[in-house]
């Protein structure tokens, strides 16, 4: 799906493909806005110069319980 062909019908098909068949039109409109926003933001990212070291590392640690 190209950015310029994102329509409500395209979003409805996308939602149906992933099992989201119970969405109301209001929710589909929200998903359409979110999709357009995400694509617009992604198009502004300068990814040509990114390398593996630029990938964010998510590190989670559990605290030890007092013994």
N, C-alpha and C positions, 0 to 999 in steps of 0.2 A: 504494500500500500504506500504510494507516494504521498508526500506531504500535501500536495495540491488536490488530491482526490479523496481526502478524508471528509466523508459526509456522514450524516446520521445513519443512512442505510449501511455504509461500510462499517461503522462502529457496531451497529446491530448484528451484522454478520460476524464480526470479530468476537463479540461477546457470546454469540451462540456457539461459535467454534470452541470456546473454552468452557462451555457449560453454563453460562450466565443467561439463562433463558427466561428468568422471572423478572428481569429489570423493567421498570416502568419508563415511559418516555422522559420523565424528569431525570432519572438516573442515567439514561443513555445520553442526554444532553450534557450532564456532568462529565461522563466518560469522554465524550467528544471534546469538550473544553480541555480536559486533562491531557488527552492525547495530543491535541494541537499545541498545547503549552510545552509538553515534554519534547516534542519534535522540534519546536522552535528553539528551545534551550540547547538541545543536542546539536543543532546545526551551527550554533555559535561557538561550540567547543573546538579548540585547536588541537585536534588529535593527531595530526601528522607528525608532530615532534615528540609525542609521548612514547616512552619506552616501558619495559616491565617494571623498572624501579619507581615509576610514577603511580603504579597501582596502589590504592590505599590498603594498608594492612590493618585489619580489625583484630585486635588482640583482647581476649577476655581472660580474666583471672578470677579464680575462686579463692576466697580467704579461707585459711585453715581454721577449723574450730579450735577454741582453747582446750588444751588437754589437761 
